[in-house]
Amino acid sequence: MGRIQVVRQFLREARVELKKVTWPSKRDAIAGTVVVLITVFICAFFLGIVDFWLSKLIKVILG
C-alpha cells in the first residue's frame, strides 16, 4: 500500500470516528470555558500571592 492510500484510509477512518462523537452544545462549551478561565485566574492569583510573600521572605533572609 502506498503512502497516499494509507493517508486516505486514515482520513476515512477518522471521519467515521468523528461521526460517533457526541459534541457539546454551545451552552455547554461556553460553560466549560468559563469554569476553566475562572480556575486559571484563581490559581494565578494564588500563585502571585505566594510568589510575593516568598520574595519578601527571601529578601528578609538574605538581607
C-alpha positions in Angstrom: 0.0 0.0 0.0 1.4 3.4 -1.0 1.6 6.4 1.3 -1.3 8.1 -0.4 -3.6 5.1 0.1 -2.5 4.9 3.8 -3.3 8.6 4.3 -6.7 8.2 2.5 -7.6 5.2 4.6 -6.6 7.1 7.8 -8.8 10.0 6.8 -11.8 7.8 6.0 -11.5 6.1 9.4 -11.0 9.4 11.2 -14.2 10.7 9.5 -16.1 7.6 10.7 -14.9 8.0 14.2 -15.7 11.7 14.3 -19.3 10.9 13.4 -19.6 8.9 16.6 -18.5 11.8 18.8 -21.2 13.4 20.9 -20.3 17.1 20.5 -21.2 19.5 23.4 -23.8 22.1 22.8 -22.8 25.8 22.5 -24.1 26.4 26.0 -22.0 23.5 27.5 -18.9 24.6 25.7 -19.3 28.2 26.9 -19.9 27.0 30.5 -16.9 24.8 30.4 -14.7 27.6 29.1 -15.9 29.9 31.9 -15.1 27.3 34.5 -11.6 26.9 33.1 -11.0 30.6 32.9 -12.2 31.2 36.5 -10.0 28.3 37.7 -6.9 29.7 35.9 -7.5 33.2 37.3 -7.9 31.8 40.9 -4.7 29.7 40.5 -2.8 32.7 39.0 -3.9 35.0 41.9 -2.9 32.4 44.5 0.5 31.8 42.9 1.0 35.5 42.6 0.4 36.0 46.4 2.7 33.1 47.2 5.4 34.5 44.9 5.0 37.9 46.5 5.4 36.6 50.1 8.2 34.2 49.2 10.2 37.0 47.6 9.6 39.2 50.7 10.8 36.3 52.8 13.9 35.7 50.7 14.8 39.5 50.9 14.5 39.4 54.7 16.6 36.2 54.9 19.3 37.5 52.5 19.4 40.9 53.7 
